Amino acid sequence: MSRLDHLLAAWHHGTLSAEELLELKLHLQTREGRAALIDYWAVNECIHTALSVAQAEATEVEKPRSPAPAVGRQTTPRHRLFLFPKLVWHELRITWAWPFWGAAALGLILLSIQLYFEWIPACTATAQAQGQATVQRHNRQIPLTGSMALYPGDQLRVAGSSATRLTWGGTSIEVNPGTDIEILNPVRGKRLSVAMGHLIASVSSQPRLRPLRIKTPSAEVRVVGTRFSLNVTQDTTRLEVMHGAVRLMKTISTLAGEPSDIVVQEGQLAVAAPGVTLAARPLTGFLSQDFWIAPSQPELSTASRTGVAWSGSSIPSPGQGSNVVAKMRGYLLAPQTGSYTFWIATLNGESGAELWLSPDDNPSKKERIARLTGRTDTGKPTQVPTNLAAARSMDWRREPGQKSAPRILREGTRYYLEVWASTPRVEALAIGWHTPVDSDTGPPRMIDPQALAPFTGVDALDDQPGGRP
Amino acid sequence: MASTEELTTGFLAGRHTLFAFIYGFVKNPHDAEDIFQEVWVRFSRAVSSGVEIAEPQKWCRGTARNLILHYWRDRRGEKLVGDEELLDLVELSFAEQDGNQEYWRLRQEALTECVKELPARSRELLQLKYEEDLSAEAVGDKLALSAAAVWMSLSRVRKLLRECAERKLRPVQP
């Protein structure tokens, strides 16, 4: 063993003294000394590599006989179990394997959350029967009694004379008699299909990209959150929007230059039908209407506080000891600026009625401007007159309170209007007026239907959607 | 400028001498493995980020040198002898051998084969002294030898390995 070998061995085993270190450095000043060092260290490296490989091979061979892993640094050093763990990790990192798997796992988690919170509850609707209705499920007809959960594929058919209420999440749909409606599988939002009939929907706020969609034979309606009425026949869909906005898409052939879809705003209507240009028009000509059943003869306008709302747009049949009160409300659109005088009248003065008007479109500012107490000796059946005959049959001057004081209205302004009548027979009710162009001394004339529009707001006392008179 | 593939090939060709360089200073095979892998990680990162590396072996030795200095500094309490002057001289020694990579690679392969051909008792001796880092006395206790006999045996085994490698390389020795 040469002196240099001895020094290198002492260095390797940590027994080199300071003097020997100096001596080693002197040896390394020569080329031969440096070559000897390389040789010595190369042997060290080979011993390590060969022993590691041999140990790894021995571990592989022994594994079947002794499945329990050896413990401790001496028997299972890290580098023998896995020669280049950091190298492998680095390779994975630079090939983007981890970001890929991370993104995949994140996507899976998000999908699960969406399924749990949106898709599964969105599948189930609840129908509450108030009249005669059936549910068709897998070719079976199930009579609807009380509440029943509906699932995609179920078909609801409403017959008889009372509406059925369908609730779906926060959305409430009043399905009128003669309507055939199917729950569709929710794909990007709740979906319904209406083959025919009439429904009035109050749709809660839906996710913007997942609106409620209602398919009809001639159109598709997309709703984010609103109240509207939908009337469907074989080839016609009529949409009337009371609150919010609804997108109507015509799915049958359109005329040249005609838009295939429009957004129908609050207070507008649109019709999708063959040969009819798709356009939004003002919703006028009638007032919203609902009924209240009070336990006793009420002060008319307090019926909403003492009675219960009749949930249905059809006229109710009052029970024993109950009084049905009709409420109509909406907006008056003054055709021109000037002084107006109003009358309220019922056919032959047989029923009581009240007329309320607000100085703007805010219902809370309304005040009663005319009132008819009505006669009490009703007993004879009353013929429902035509419009012209009604104007002649109405008793306009029975009571002084029937006539309002003159009021100044502005052209183009909406005024909230409310009418109460102690009869469900609204055909026997009339509102008359004198416009600025009429003579003050002549008899009143029936109010112009084009000056009336249905109620499109929401108030705290009554959230029931109104129907057409 | 060399491509990523060429640089990686260059690194792999010189991996035995790089490990020998690190192992020679660190002496503990497991810590030497750690430093070696850290050098590889830094080298790969530098290559991927477009750092221009003219001589991969020299670049890796420089990185290893810094890591060895850190290693020494972190283990001051363990009475490790760290000497920068020695480090410079050894680095010079390895730099002189950079042109003989092919010869050194063949020699490494030959030596590795020779270690495998050693008798079981000699390999056990190497295992206890080099891999398990036991003292000569502890190795002697296990093999029923005196400490002096252990040193003598180690010296003899190393000589055998050198001769074996030279014998295997003779036909291709430059």
Contacts between the chains, C-beta under 8 A, distances in Angstrom:
chain1	res1	chain2	res2	distance
A	1	B	155	4.6
A	1	B	159	7.9
A	5	B	155	7.2
A	5	B	158	7.8
A	9	B	151	7.6
A	9	B	154	7.4
A	9	B	155	7.4
A	11	B	81	7.9
A	12	B	24	7.3
A	12	B	27	6.1
A	13	B	27	7.9
A	13	B	129	7.9
A	13	B	136	7.6
A	14	B	27	6.9
A	14	B	80	7.8
A	14	B	81	7.2
A	16	B	81	6.6
A	21	B	81	7.0
A	21	B	83	6.4
A	21	B	86	7.0
A	24	B	86	7.1
A	25	B	85	6.2
A	25	B	86	6.1
A	25	B	89	6.2
A	28	B	86	7.5
A	28	B	89	4.1
A	28	B	90	7.2
A	28	B	92	7.9
A	28	B	93	6.7
A	29	B	89	7.5
A	31	B	96	7.3
A	34	B	89	7.2
A	34	B	92	6.6
A	34	B	93	3.6
A	34	B	96	6.2
A	35	B	93	7.5
A	35	B	96	7.8
A	35	B	97	8.0
A	37	B	24	7.9
A	37	B	90	6.5
A	37	B	93	5.2
A	38	B	20	7.8
A	38	B	93	5.5
A	38	B	94	6.8
A	38	B	97	5.5
A	39	B	162	7.4
A	41	B	20	4.6
A	41	B	21	7.2
A	41	B	23	7.1
A	41	B	24	4.1
A	42	B	16	7.6
A	42	B	17	7.4
A	42	B	20	5.4
A	42	B	104	6.9
A	42	B	107	6.6
A	42	B	108	6.5
A	42	B	111	6.9
A	43	B	111	6.3
A	43	B	158	5.8
A	43	B	161	5.8
A	43	B	162	6.8
A	44	B	20	6.7
A	44	B	23	6.0
A	44	B	24	6.6
A	44	B	130	6.9
A	45	B	16	6.0
A	45	B	17	7.9
A	45	B	19	5.5
A	45	B	20	3.7
A	45	B	23	5.7
A	45	B	108	7.2
A	46	B	108	5.8
A	46	B	111	3.6
A	46	B	112	5.2
A	46	B	114	7.8
A	46	B	115	6.0
A	46	B	161	7.3
A	47	B	115	5.8
A	47	B	126	5.2
A	47	B	130	5.3
A	47	B	161	7.6
A	48	B	19	7.9
A	48	B	23	6.4
A	48	B	29	5.2
A	48	B	32	7.9
A	48	B	130	6.2
A	48	B	131	6.9
A	49	B	16	7.3
A	49	B	19	7.8
A	49	B	108	7.7
A	49	B	112	5.8
A	50	B	111	7.6
A	50	B	112	4.6
A	50	B	115	3.4
A	50	B	116	5.7
A	51	B	115	7.0
A	51	B	123	7.1
A	51	B	126	6.3
A	51	B	127	5.7
A	51	B	130	7.0
A	51	B	131	5.4
A	52	B	29	7.7
A	52	B	131	7.7
A	53	B	112	7.6
A	54	B	115	8.0
A	54	B	116	6.6
A	54	B	123	7.4
A	55	B	131	7.9
A	73	B	30	7.0
A	74	B	132	5.6
A	77	B	29	7.5
A	77	B	30	5.5
A	78	B	30	6.7
A	78	B	33	7.3
A	79	B	29	7.4
A	79	B	30	6.4
A	79	B	33	4.1
A	84	B	37	6.5
A	84	B	40	7.5
A	85	B	37	7.5
A	86	B	37	4.1
A	86	B	38	7.1
A	86	B	40	7.0
A	86	B	41	5.5
A	87	B	37	6.4
A	87	B	40	5.7
A	87	B	41	7.6
A	90	B	40	7.4
A	90	B	41	5.3
A	90	B	44	5.4
A	90	B	45	7.8
A	94	B	44	7.0
A	94	B	48	5.8
